[in-house]
Amino acid sequence: MDAKFLDILVCPLCKGPLVYRKAEQELVCKGDRLAFPIRDGIPMMLESEARELPAEEEVE
């Protein structure tokens, strides 16, 4: 993902910052504990596409 693109992306729910997980191809919102998938280089920024992060999963 392009670093400039990542700088302007925010969580669609809370408008908070996102953490890019390269290995998992996800953008993670720490506040909402949601992980938005990246498919073919395109972030899927819909709540219905996101997975909820379990309480035991660390968000770095």
ROLO-852284 format. One record per atom (N, C-alpha, C, O, CB): atom name; x, y, z. Coordinates in nm, 2 decimals. Glycine has a CB too. Layout:
<node atom="CA" east="X" north="Y" up="Z"/>
...
This chain:
<node atom="N" east="0.08" north="-0.12" up="0.00"/>
<node atom="CA" east="0.00" north="0.00" up="0.00"/>
<node atom="C" east="0.09" north="0.12" up="0.00"/>
<node atom="O" east="0.19" north="0.13" up="0.06"/>
<node atom="CB" east="-0.10" north="0.00" up="0.12"/>
<node atom="N" east="0.04" north="0.22" up="-0.07"/>
<node atom="CA" east="0.11" north="0.35" up="-0.08"/>
<node atom="C" east="0.10" north="0.42" up="0.06"/>
<node atom="O" east="-0.01" north="0.44" up="0.11"/>
<node atom="CB" east="0.06" north="0.44" up="-0.19"/>
<node atom="N" east="0.21" north="0.47" up="0.11"/>
<node atom="CA" east="0.21" north="0.53" up="0.24"/>
<node atom="C" east="0.13" north="0.66" up="0.24"/>
<node atom="O" east="0.06" north="0.69" up="0.34"/>
<node atom="CB" east="0.36" north="0.57" up="0.28"/>
<node atom="N" east="0.13" north="0.74" up="0.13"/>
<node atom="CA" east="0.04" north="0.86" up="0.12"/>
<node atom="C" east="-0.10" north="0.82" up="0.13"/>
<node atom="O" east="-0.18" north="0.89" up="0.19"/>
<node atom="CB" east="0.07" north="0.93" up="-0.01"/>
<node atom="N" east="-0.14" north="0.71" up="0.07"/>
<node atom="CA" east="-0.28" north="0.67" up="0.07"/>
<node atom="C" east="-0.32" north="0.63" up="0.21"/>
<node atom="O" east="-0.43" north="0.66" up="0.26"/>
<node atom="CB" east="-0.30" north="0.55" up="-0.03"/>
<node atom="N" east="-0.23" north="0.56" up="0.28"/>
<node atom="CA" east="-0.26" north="0.52" up="0.42"/>
<node atom="C" east="-0.27" north="0.64" up="0.51"/>
<node atom="O" east="-0.35" north="0.63" up="0.61"/>
<node atom="CB" east="-0.14" north="0.43" up="0.47"/>
<node atom="N" east="-0.20" north="0.74" up="0.48"/>
<node atom="CA" east="-0.21" north="0.86" up="0.57"/>
<node atom="C" east="-0.35" north="0.93" up="0.57"/>
<node atom="O" east="-0.39" north="0.99" up="0.66"/>
<node atom="CB" east="-0.11" north="0.96" up="0.53"/>
<node atom="N" east="-0.42" north="0.91" up="0.46"/>
<node atom="CA" east="-0.55" north="0.98" up="0.45"/>
<node atom="C" east="-0.67" north="0.89" up="0.48"/>
<node atom="O" east="-0.78" north="0.94" up="0.50"/>
<node atom="CB" east="-0.57" north="1.03" up="0.31"/>
<node atom="N" east="-0.64" north="0.76" up="0.49"/>
<node atom="CA" east="-0.75" north="0.67" up="0.52"/>
<node atom="C" east="-0.78" north="0.67" up="0.67"/>
<node atom="O" east="-0.68" north="0.67" up="0.75"/>
<node atom="CB" east="-0.71" north="0.52" up="0.48"/>
<node atom="N" east="-0.90" north="0.67" up="0.71"/>
<node atom="CA" east="-0.95" north="0.66" up="0.85"/>
<node atom="C" east="-1.06" north="0.56" up="0.86"/>
<node atom="O" east="-1.12" north="0.52" up="0.76"/>
<node atom="CB" east="-0.99" north="0.80" up="0.90"/>
<node atom="N" east="-1.09" north="0.52" up="0.98"/>
<node atom="CA" east="-1.20" north="0.43" up="1.01"/>
<node atom="C" east="-1.33" north="0.49" up="0.96"/>
<node atom="O" east="-1.35" north="0.61" up="1.00"/>
<node atom="CB" east="-1.20" north="0.39" up="1.16"/>
<node atom="N" east="-1.41" north="0.42" up="0.89"/>
<node atom="CA" east="-1.53" north="0.48" up="0.84"/>
<node atom="C" east="-1.64" north="0.50" up="0.96"/>
<node atom="O" east="-1.73" north="0.57" up="0.94"/>
<node atom="CB" east="-1.59" north="0.39" up="0.73"/>
<node atom="N" east="-1.62" north="0.43" up="1.07"/>
<node atom="CA" east="-1.71" north="0.45" up="1.18"/>
<node atom="C" east="-1.67" north="0.56" up="1.28"/>
<node atom="O" east="-1.76" north="0.65" up="1.30"/>
<node atom="CB" east="-1.72" north="0.31" up="1.26"/>
<node atom="N" east="-1.55" north="0.56" up="1.33"/>
<node atom="CA" east="-1.51" north="0.65" up="1.43"/>
<node atom="C" east="-1.42" north="0.76" up="1.38"/>
<node atom="O" east="-1.39" north="0.86" up="1.45"/>
<node atom="CB" east="-1.45" north="0.58" up="1.54"/>
<node atom="N" east="-1.38" north="0.75" up="1.25"/>
<node atom="CA" east="-1.28" north="0.84" up="1.19"/>
<node atom="C" east="-1.15" north="0.84" up="1.25"/>
<node atom="O" east="-1.07" north="0.94" up="1.23"/>
<node atom="CB" east="-1.34" north="0.98" up="1.19"/>
<node atom="N" east="-1.12" north="0.74" up="1.33"/>
<node atom="CA" east="-0.98" north="0.73" up="1.39"/>
<node atom="C" east="-0.88" north="0.67" up="1.30"/>
<node atom="O" east="-0.91" north="0.62" up="1.19"/>
<node atom="CB" east="-0.99" north="0.64" up="1.51"/>
<node atom="N" east="-0.75" north="0.67" up="1.34"/>
<node atom="CA" east="-0.65" north="0.62" up="1.25"/>
<node atom="C" east="-0.65" north="0.47" up="1.24"/>
<node atom="O" east="-0.71" north="0.40" up="1.32"/>
<node atom="CB" east="-0.51" north="0.66" up="1.31"/>
<node atom="N" east="-0.59" north="0.42" up="1.13"/>
<node atom="CA" east="-0.59" north="0.28" up="1.10"/>
<node atom="C" east="-0.44" north="0.23" up="1.10"/>
<node atom="O" east="-0.35" north="0.30" up="1.07"/>
<node atom="CB" east="-0.65" north="0.25" up="0.96"/>
<node atom="N" east="-0.43" north="0.10" up="1.15"/>
<node atom="CA" east="-0.30" north="0.04" up="1.15"/>
<node atom="C" east="-0.29" north="-0.06" up="1.03"/>
<node atom="O" east="-0.38" north="-0.14" up="1.02"/>
<node atom="CB" east="-0.27" north="-0.03" up="1.28"/>
<node atom="N" east="-0.19" north="-0.05" up="0.95"/>
<node atom="CA" east="-0.17" north="-0.14" up="0.83"/>
<node atom="C" east="-0.10" north="-0.26" up="0.87"/>
<node atom="O" east="0.01" north="-0.26" up="0.92"/>
<node atom="CB" east="-0.10" north="-0.07" up="0.72"/>
<node atom="N" east="-0.16" north="-0.38" up="0.86"/>
<node atom="CA" east="-0.10" north="-0.51" up="0.88"/>
<node atom="C" east="-0.07" north="-0.57" up="0.75"/>
<node atom="O" east="-0.16" north="-0.63" up="0.68"/>
<node atom="CB" east="-0.19" north="-0.60" up="0.97"/>
<node atom="N" east="0.06" north="-0.56" up="0.71"/>
<node atom="CA" east="0.10" north="-0.60" up="0.57"/>
<node atom="C" east="0.08" north="-0.75" up="0.55"/>
<node atom="O" east="0.02" north="-0.79" up="0.45"/>
<node atom="CB" east="0.24" north="-0.56" up="0.55"/>
<node atom="N" east="0.12" north="-0.83" up="0.65"/>
<node atom="CA" east="0.11" north="-0.98" up="0.64"/>
<node atom="C" east="-0.03" north="-1.03" up="0.62"/>
<node atom="O" east="-0.06" north="-1.12" up="0.55"/>
<node atom="CB" east="0.18" north="-1.04" up="0.76"/>
<node atom="N" east="-0.12" north="-0.96" up="0.70"/>
<node atom="CA" east="-0.26" north="-1.01" up="0.70"/>
<node atom="C" east="-0.34" north="-0.93" up="0.59"/>
<node atom="O" east="-0.46" north="-0.97" up="0.56"/>
<node atom="CB" east="-0.32" north="-0.98" up="0.83"/>
<node atom="N" east="-0.28" north="-0.83" up="0.53"/>
<node atom="CA" east="-0.35" north="-0.75" up="0.43"/>
<node atom="C" east="-0.48" north="-0.69" up="0.49"/>
<node atom="O" east="-0.59" north="-0.71" up="0.44"/>
<node atom="CB" east="-0.38" north="-0.83" up="0.30"/>
<node atom="N" east="-0.46" north="-0.62" up="0.60"/>
<node atom="CA" east="-0.57" north="-0.56" up="0.67"/>
<node atom="C" east="-0.54" north="-0.42" up="0.72"/>
<node atom="O" east="-0.42" north="-0.39" up="0.74"/>
<node atom="CB" east="-0.61" north="-0.65" up="0.79"/>
<node atom="N" east="-0.64" north="-0.34" up="0.74"/>
<node atom="CA" east="-0.63" north="-0.21" up="0.80"/>
<node atom="C" east="-0.71" north="-0.22" up="0.93"/>
<node atom="O" east="-0.83" north="-0.26" up="0.93"/>
<node atom="CB" east="-0.68" north="-0.09" up="0.71"/>
<node atom="N" east="-0.65" north="-0.20" up="1.05"/>
<node atom="CA" east="-0.71" north="-0.22" up="1.18"/>
<node atom="C" east="-0.74" north="-0.09" up="1.25"/>
<node atom="O" east="-0.66" north="0.00" up="1.26"/>
<node atom="CB" east="-0.62" north="-0.31" up="1.26"/>
<node atom="N" east="-0.86" north="-0.08" up="1.30"/>
<node atom="CA" east="-0.90" north="0.03" up="1.39"/>
<node atom="C" east="-0.89" north="-0.02" up="1.53"/>
<node atom="O" east="-0.97" north="-0.11" up="1.57"/>
<node atom="CB" east="-1.05" north="0.08" up="1.35"/>
<node atom="N" east="-0.80" north="0.04" up="1.61"/>
<node atom="CA" east="-0.79" north="0.00" up="1.75"/>
<node atom="C" east="-0.91" north="0.03" up="1.83"/>
<node atom="O" east="-0.95" north="-0.05" up="1.92"/>
<node atom="CB" east="-0.66" north="0.06" up="1.81"/>
<node atom="N" east="-0.97" north="0.15" up="1.81"/>
<node atom="CA" east="-1.08" north="0.19" up="1.89"/>
<node atom="C" east="-1.20" north="0.11" up="1.87"/>
<node atom="O" east="-1.27" north="0.07" up="1.97"/>
<node atom="CB" east="-1.12" north="0.33" up="1.85"/>
<node atom="N" east="-1.24" north="0.07" up="1.75"/>
<node atom="CA" east="-1.35" north="-0.01" up="1.72"/>
<node atom="C" east="-1.32" north="-0.16" up="1.72"/>
<node atom="O" east="-1.41" north="-0.25" up="1.72"/>
<node atom="CB" east="-1.42" north="0.02" up="1.59"/>
<node atom="N" east="-1.19" north="-0.20" up="1.73"/>
<node atom="CA" east="-1.15" north="-0.34" up="1.72"/>
<node atom="C" east="-1.20" north="-0.41" up="1.60"/>
<node atom="O" east="-1.26" north="-0.52" up="1.61"/>
<node atom="CB" east="-1.19" north="-0.41" up="1.85"/>
<node atom="N" east="-1.19" north="-0.34" up="1.48"/>
<node atom="CA" east="-1.23" north="-0.40" up="1.35"/>
<node atom="C" east="-1.11" north="-0.40" up="1.26"/>
<node atom="O" east="-1.02" north="-0.32" up="1.26"/>
<node atom="CB" east="-1.34" north="-0.31" up="1.29"/>
<node atom="N" east="-1.11" north="-0.51" up="1.18"/>
<node atom="CA" east="-1.00" north="-0.52" up="1.07"/>
<node atom="C" east="-1.07" north="-0.52" up="0.94"/>
<node atom="O" east="-1.15" north="-0.61" up="0.91"/>
<node atom="CB" east="-0.92" north="-0.65" up="1.10"/>
<node atom="N" east="-1.03" north="-0.42" up="0.86"/>
<node atom="CA" east="-1.09" north="-0.41" up="0.72"/>
<node atom="C" east="-0.99" north="-0.48" up="0.62"/>
<node atom="O" east="-0.87" north="-0.45" up="0.62"/>
<node atom="CB" east="-1.11" north="-0.26" up="0.69"/>
<node atom="N" east="-1.04" north="-0.57" up="0.54"/>
<node atom="CA" east="-0.95" north="-0.64" up="0.45"/>
<node atom="C" east="-0.91" north="-0.56" up="0.33"/>
<node atom="O" east="-0.98" north="-0.46" up="0.30"/>
<node atom="CB" east="-1.02" north="-0.77" up="0.40"/>
<node atom="N" east="-0.79" north="-0.59" up="0.28"/>
<node atom="CA" east="-0.75" north="-0.53" up="0.16"/>
<node atom="C" east="-0.75" north="-0.64" up="0.05"/>
<node atom="O" east="-0.68" north="-0.74" up="0.07"/>
<node atom="CB" east="-0.60" north="-0.47" up="0.17"/>
<node atom="N" east="-0.82" north="-0.62" up="-0.05"/>
<node atom="CA" east="-0.83" north="-0.73" up="-0.16"/>
<node atom="C" east="-0.78" north="-0.67" up="-0.29"/>
<node atom="O" east="-0.83" north="-0.56" up="-0.34"/>
<node atom="CB" east="-0.98" north="-0.78" up="-0.18"/>
<node atom="N" east="-0.69" north="-0.73" up="-0.35"/>
<node atom="CA" east="-0.63" north="-0.69" up="-0.48"/>
<node atom="C" east="-0.58" north="-0.54" up="-0.47"/>
<node atom="O" east="-0.60" north="-0.47" up="-0.56"/>
<node atom="CB" east="-0.73" north="-0.70" up="-0.59"/>
<node atom="N" east="-0.53" north="-0.51" up="-0.35"/>
<node atom="CA" east="-0.48" north="-0.37" up="-0.33"/>
<node atom="C" east="-0.58" north="-0.27" up="-0.30"/>
<node atom="O" east="-0.55" north="-0.15" up="-0.29"/>
<node atom="CB" east="-0.40" north="-0.33" up="-0.45"/>
<node atom="N" east="-0.71" north="-0.31" up="-0.28"/>
<node atom="CA" east="-0.82" north="-0.21" up="-0.26"/>
<node atom="C" east="-0.87" north="-0.24" up="-0.12"/>
<node atom="O" east="-0.92" north="-0.35" up="-0.09"/>
<node atom="CB" east="-0.93" north="-0.23" up="-0.36"/>
<node atom="N" east="-0.87" north="-0.14" up="-0.03"/>
<node atom="CA" east="-0.92" north="-0.15" up="0.10"/>
<node atom="C" east="-1.08" north="-0.16" up="0.10"/>
<node atom="O" east="-1.14" north="-0.08" up="0.03"/>
<node atom="CB" east="-0.88" north="-0.03" up="0.19"/>
<node atom="N" east="-1.13" north="-0.26" up="0.16"/>
<node atom="CA" east="-1.28" north="-0.27" up="0.17"/>
<node atom="C" east="-1.32" north="-0.20" up="0.30"/>
<node atom="O" east="-1.32" north="-0.26" up="0.41"/>
<node atom="CB" east="-1.32" north="-0.43" up="0.17"/>
<node atom="N" east="-1.36" north="-0.08" up="0.29"/>
<node atom="CA" east="-1.39" north="0.00" up="0.41"/>
<node atom="C" east="-1.54" north="0.01" up="0.45"/>
<node atom="O" east="-1.59" north="0.11" up="0.49"/>
<node atom="CB" east="-1.34" north="0.14" up="0.38"/>
<node atom="N" east="-1.60" north="-0.11" up="0.43"/>
<node atom="CA" east="-1.74" north="-0.12" up="0.48"/>
<node atom="C" east="-1.75" north="-0.20" up="0.61"/>
<node atom="O" east="-1.67" north="-0.30" up="0.63"/>
<node atom="CB" east="-1.83" north="-0.19" up="0.37"/>
<node atom="N" east="-1.84" north="-0.16" up="0.70"/>
<node atom="CA" east="-1.85" north="-0.23" up="0.82"/>
<node atom="C" east="-1.89" north="-0.37" up="0.80"/>
<node atom="O" east="-1.84" north="-0.46" up="0.88"/>
<node atom="CB" east="-1.95" north="-0.16" up="0.91"/>
<node atom="N" east="-1.97" north="-0.40" up="0.70"/>
<node atom="CA" east="-2.01" north="-0.54" up="0.67"/>
<node atom="C" east="-1.90" north="-0.62" up="0.62"/>
<node atom="O" east="-1.91" north="-0.75" up="0.63"/>
<node atom="CB" east="-2.12" north="-0.53" up="0.57"/>
<node atom="N" east="-1.79" north="-0.57" up="0.57"/>
<node atom="CA" east="-1.67" north="-0.64" up="0.53"/>
<node atom="C" east="-1.57" north="-0.66" up="0.64"/>
<node atom="O" east="-1.49" north="-0.75" up="0.62"/>
<node atom="CB" east="-1.61" north="-0.57" up="0.41"/>
<node atom="N" east="-1.58" north="-0.59" up="0.74"/>
<node atom="CA" east="-1.48" north="-0.59" up="0.85"/>
<node atom="C" east="-1.50" north="-0.71" up="0.94"/>
<node atom="O" east="-1.61" north="-0.76" up="0.95"/>
<node atom="CB" east="-1.48" north="-0.46" up="0.93"/>
<node atom="N" east="-1.39" north="-0.76" up="1.00"/>
<node atom="CA" east="-1.40" north="-0.86" up="1.10"/>
<node atom="C" east="-1.38" north="-0.80" up="1.23"/>
<node atom="O" east="-1.29" north="-0.72" up="1.25"/>
<node atom="CB" east="-1.30" north="-0.98" up="1.07"/>
<node atom="N" east="-1.45" north="-0.85" up="1.33"/>
<node atom="CA" east="-1.43" north="-0.81" up="1.47"/>
<node atom="C" east="-1.30" north="-0.87" up="1.53"/>
<node atom="O" east="-1.28" north="-1.00" up="1.51"/>
<node atom="CB" east="-1.55" north="-0.83" up="1.56"/>
<node atom="N" east="-1.22" north="-0.80" up="1.59"/>
<node atom="CA" east="-1.10" north="-0.85" up="1.66"/>
<node atom="C" east="-1.14" north="-0.91" up="1.79"/>
<node atom="O" east="-1.20" north="-0.84" up="1.87"/>
<node atom="CB" east="-0.99" north="-0.75" up="1.67"/>
<node atom="N" east="-1.10" north="-1.04" up="1.82"/>
<node atom="CA" east="-1.12" north="-1.09" up="1.95"/>
<node atom="C" east="-1.04" north="-1.02" up="2.06"/>
<node atom="O" east="-0.94" north="-0.96" up="2.03"/>
<node atom="CB" east="-1.09" north="-1.24" up="1.95"/>
<node atom="N" east="-1.09" north="-1.02" up="2.18"/>
<node atom="CA" east="-1.03" north="-0.95" up="2.29"/>
<node atom="C" east="-0.89" north="-0.99" up="2.31"/>
<node atom="O" east="-0.80" north="-0.90" up="2.35"/>
<node atom="CB" east="-1.11" north="-0.97" up="2.42"/>
<node atom="N" east="-0.85" north="-1.11" up="2.29"/>
<node atom="CA" east="-0.72" north="-1.16" up="2.31"/>
<node atom="C" east="-0.62" north="-1.13" up="2.20"/>
<node atom="O" east="-0.50" north="-1.15" up="2.21"/>
<node atom="CB" east="-0.72" north="-1.31" up="2.33"/>
<node atom="N" east="-0.67" north="-1.08" up="2.08"/>
<node atom="CA" east="-0.58" north="-1.04" up="1.97"/>
<node atom="C" east="-0.52" north="-0.91" up="1.99"/>
<node atom="O" east="-0.59" north="-0.81" up="2.01"/>
<node atom="CB" east="-0.66" north="-1.05" up="1.84"/>
<node atom="N" east="-0.39" north="-0.90" up="1.99"/>
<node atom="CA" east="-0.32" north="-0.77" up="2.01"/>
<node atom="C" east="-0.32" north="-0.69" up="1.89"/>
<node atom="O" east="-0.32" north="-0.74" up="1.78"/>
<node atom="CB" east="-0.17" north="-0.80" up="2.05"/>
<node atom="N" east="-0.34" north="-0.56" up="1.91"/>
<node atom="CA" east="-0.34" north="-0.46" up="1.80"/>
<node atom="C" east="-0.21" north="-0.37" up="1.82"/>
<node atom="O" east="-0.21" north="-0.30" up="1.92"/>
<node atom="CB" east="-0.47" north="-0.37" up="1.80"/>
<node atom="N" east="-0.12" north="-0.38" up="1.73"/>
<node atom="CA" east="0.01" north="-0.30" up="1.75"/>
<node atom="C" east="0.00" north="-0.18" up="1.67"/>
<node atom="O" east="0.10" north="-0.10" up="1.67"/>
<node atom="CB" east="0.13" north="-0.38" up="1.70"/>
